[in-house]
């Protein structure tokens, strides 16, 4: 394994395995991360990391392009209308209230984002917390279609403010990095990746005050493609993120 791939592997281990002394002869065990919506897959990365070209790596289903400065993951449209609390979650997460779902593992996404240079901050203390989340500002966009039909839209525009009857303004999402407690990386357990309603377990949280209210946002059916449409979601460090 190359030095770079070894770094990826070690970061992934630190995000999933308990941070406590263990018998060096004993293989670390993943926490029990069963959910009613499904059981998240195990997340070993030694066999899931590959180098595509100089500066371009694939970690599971996550693509890291250090040359172009982005991380991308495949996703699908899960719903076109209705109240939402998320814009993106893993397939075992809260799929009934999210616009997009992905088969990518949150722990792999977290690893790629850290290697891209993003710095996570601190999540809110509880769901709907009025106190703003902390972390690097991140631009997130969605691409689908090809050729003349290709579209690229900032992900916040897929949410509609139900009170103002307008699309969410251009914002940068806050990379909180979720919680890691007692050996559990909660984004991997819960599957929450981008939330409109503030959540201590999500990776990216809403910087707007409306994030404290779970009745504000609905899916923006005017621009969301049909359910099942395959898309690519891009994450890029915002120009005003910390260095």
N, C-alpha and C positions, 0 to 999 in steps of 0.2 A: 504494500500500500504506500502511495506517495505521501510526502510530508503534508501536502495540502489536504488530501483525502483523510489522513489520520486526524488532522485538526477538526475536520467536519465530523468525523466519528466521535471524537472526544466531546465536542460541544453537544452533540445529540445525546450522548450518555449523561452529561451533566444536567440536561434538561428533563430527563425522564427518570433516572435512577435516584434513589435516596442519597442525600449528601451526608453520609455517616460512615463511620469506620466499619469495614467488613473484612471477613476472612479472605485473604488474598487468593485462596483456593476455591472460594465459593463464588459462583456466577451471580451477579446482581439480579434481583427479580423485579419485574415490572409490577407496579401496584395494580390492585383490582380496579379496573376502570369500566365496569359494566354499566350500561345505561338502558333504560326501557326502550329507547329508540334504536338500540343496537349496540354491539360491543366494539369499541375501537380496536383496530388491529394492533398487533405488537409492532414496535417501532425500531428494531435493530437496523442500523444503516450500513454496516460493513459491506453487505452484498448489494446495497441499493444506491451507492454513490458511484458515478462515472464521470470521467472527463470527456467532454464533447470536443473541445478545442482549447487553445490557450485562453484562459480567463472565463471559460464557459463550462459549467458543471451541471449535472442533473442529480438531484437528491430525492430519491423516490420519484414522485410526479412533479416535483418542484424544479424549475429551471432558474439558475443563477447566472447572469451575464454581467461580469464585472467590467467588461469593456464598455457596454452600453449603459451600465448603471441601473439595472433593474432586476427584479425577481418576478417570475410569472408562474401561474398555476392554471390548469384546466378547470372549468366549472360548467354547470348547466343551470338553466332557468328553472326554478322550483315553483314559482307562483307569479301571477300577473296582477292580482288585485287582492285587497284585504289589508287588515291591520298587520304591521310588521314590527319586530323588535330587532331584527338583524338584516344585514344586506348579504352576508356570507357566513355559512357554517359548513362544517364537515357533514358527510352524509349520515352520521349517527347523532347529529345535533338536533336543534329545534327546527326541524325542516318545515313545520307547519306555519312558521312566522318569519321566513327568510325569503329573499328574492332569489339568491343563488346558493347552490350547494356544490361541494367539491369532494373528490376522492383523495385529494392530497392530505397528508398528515400535518396537522398544525405544528408538531415538533420539527418536521423537516422544513416547513416554511420559516419557523423561528430561527433555525440554524442558518438558512440562506440569508435571511434579513440581517443577522448579526455579522455574517461574513461580508455582506454588502457595505457594512459600516453604520447601520442604523443602531441607535442606542435606545433601549427600552427604559421607561421611567417607572411609574408606580400606578397601579390601577386604583379605581375608586374603592371605597370600603364596603359598599353594599349596592344592590341593584337600585337604580334611580337616585343615586347620591347626587346632591346638588353641587358638591365640590368637584371641580373640573379634574379630569385625569391628567397625568403627566407623562411626557415621553417625546421622542422625536416626531416632528411633523412629517407626514407621509402622503404623497399624491397616489391615489389609487384610481385606475381606469379599467374599463371593460371594452374588449374588442370582439367583434363577431362578423361573420360574412367574409367575402373575398372579392378581389377585383374592384369594380365600380360599386359593388354593394357593401363593401367593407365599412363598418362604422366603429368609431372609438368615442366612448362617452365616459365622463367622470362618474364614478360609481355613486356619488351622493345624489345625482340627478335621477336615479332609479327610485328615490324616496320622495314622496309628496307630503308637504306639510298640510295636514288635514284641516287646520284652522285657517291658514292663510290661503289655502287652495293654490299653492305654488310649489314648484320644484325647490329642493334645498339649494341654497346658495353654494357657490364654489367654496369648499373647505379642504383643509388638510387634516387627515385622520391622525389621532394620537396613538403612537406605538407604545402601549403600556407593557406589552410582553406577557400579560396574564399573571397568574399567581403560581408560585412553586412552593408547596407546603408539604412537609412530611413525605417527601419523595414523589409527590404527585404534581405533574404539570397540568394545571386545570384546563388549559385550552385544549389539550389532547383528550382529557377526560370528557369535557362538556361539548367539545366541537365548535365552540364559539370563536369566530375569527374577526368579523367586523360587525359591531352592534350600533344600532341607532339609539337604543335604550341602554343607558350606562350599566355596565356589568363588570364586576371585579374579576371575572374569569375570562374575559375576552382578550384578544391580542391587540385589536384596534378599537378605540372608543371614540364617541362623539364629543367634540369640543364645544358644541353649541349648548346653551342653557336648556333648550328643548329636550336634550338627552336625558333629563331627569323625569320626563313624563312619558309613560308607556302608551298614551292614547294619541300622541301627536302624529305619528308617521304611518302612512299607508303606501302600498306599492303603486308606483307611477305607471299605470297600465298604458298610457299613451306612448311610451317609448320602450317598454319592456318587450323583447321578442317573445315568440310563442314558448309555452312551457316545454322543456326538453331541449331547447336550442343550446348548442354547445358554444361556449365563449372562452376567452382567455382573459384572466385578470392580472393586471400589471401593478407592481408596487415599486415606487421610486422615492428616494429621499427628497423631501421638499427643499427648496433653495434656502429656506429660513430654519432648517433643522440645525441642531447643535453640531459643531465640528469636534 
